[in-house]
């Protein structure tokens, strides 16, 4: 499995009691893992409360982001080794990670919200009682944490409803790390909120960043920002290293006032490495060389 085993989410806490509502683990206990930034800590606090109050707020079915990645590997299965390894950044309570495992993939799922990981771990323990062709490991943190914990590169990376919680410079950093984590000809699949999802009843544009960044009006969200992503920005961020295509769709909401959320989907495959790129990006087992393939999303 593509992660140091001691970083698996534990079944019990340090006192030996069953892990239910306690903190799963922290970077302070594993100093090799990067800490969250103050912005990420604030976002994590909001989502810890959200998962604590609403639980599995999008149901248990796989997102279109996950379905697109599974379909891509199924179409090109002959090009990959027997065990396909996926990194999912922003796994939440595990609905997509579990879909990947059911498809036979080995998954490293990360999230900054510990409450989400507690729910994911509880569900995975139940799921593991039955025969599951793949496996899941959970990691508290971001894509930086995945990069620090991984022992080799991945066949694919997925991230659903996570990038719009980042500032644009953070998304550009995410894209660079994704390129380092995915093997040449491996796949990427992303879903994030599009500008069409802006709701003037609940949000206001940040001055000078209209149609890009909005702020929630609700005081309980403490001015939380949303970065709406369009095709032009996604291509600028990812096309240096990935062959991509974009589409749009919606996802039904189970909480809040909005019936649906408007999303942009981006999917594609890792370009072959140039001679100027570092050898570290090719670490891990090799895969059969093939022409770059695109991944198409089915709209939610």
C-alpha positions, 0 to 999 in steps of 0.5 A: 500500500502506498503509504507508511502503515503507521499513519493509518487511522487507528482503531483505538486511541492512546488509552485503548478506548474505542475511537468514536468521537476522539481525535484520530491523530495529529501531525504533532504526533508524527512530525514528518507530516506537515501541519495545517496552515491557519486558513486550513485550520479555520476551514477544518473547524467549519467542516468538523462542525458541519459533519458533526451536525449533518453527518453524511450530507451528500449520501453514500453514492459516488460523485461524478468525479469518482465515476469518471475516474473509475470509468477511465481506468476500466477503459484502459485497465490493460495499461496498468499494474495489477493493483491500481493506487489512487490518492483522494484529496478531500475524501470527506466521510469516504463515499468516493474512497469506498467506490474506488475500493469497490472497483478494486483500487487501493486508496489513500484518502485524506481530509483536513476535517477529523470528524469526516475521517471518524465517520469514514473510518466507522463506515470502512470498518463495517464495509471491511466485514465483507469482501472488498477487492480494494483497500482504503487508508485514511490520512489527516491533512492535505495534498502536502500530507499525501506527498509527505506520506507516500512512498511512491507515485500514484496511478491517479488522483481525485478531488471532489468539492475541495479546490474551491475552498482554496485560494487560487495560489493554493490551487496552483500549488495543488496542481504542481503537487498533483503532477509530482504524485501522478505517474505519466499517463495516470489519470486525474479527476476533479470536481469544484464549484463553478461561477454559475453556482454564485447565489446573491442571496447568500454570498457577495463578490469580493471587491476586485475579484468578481466572478472569481471569489465570493464571501458568505454573508452568514456571520456563522461562516466567519466570512468564509471565501469560495473560489469559483473555478472556470475552465480557463483557470483550470487549464492554466493550472493543470495543462502544463502537466496534464492533458485535460478536458472540462465539463459542467454539471450539478450535484444535489444538496441534502442540507442548506437552502440550495437544491443543487450545486453547480460544478465544473469537472476537470479530468484527464491524464498525466503528460509524459515527463520531459527530460528537464523534469525531476526523476522523483516524479517517476518514482515507484513502479513503472507502467506500460507506456501509452499515448495520453488519454482523456477522461470524460465526466458523466454529469451528475 
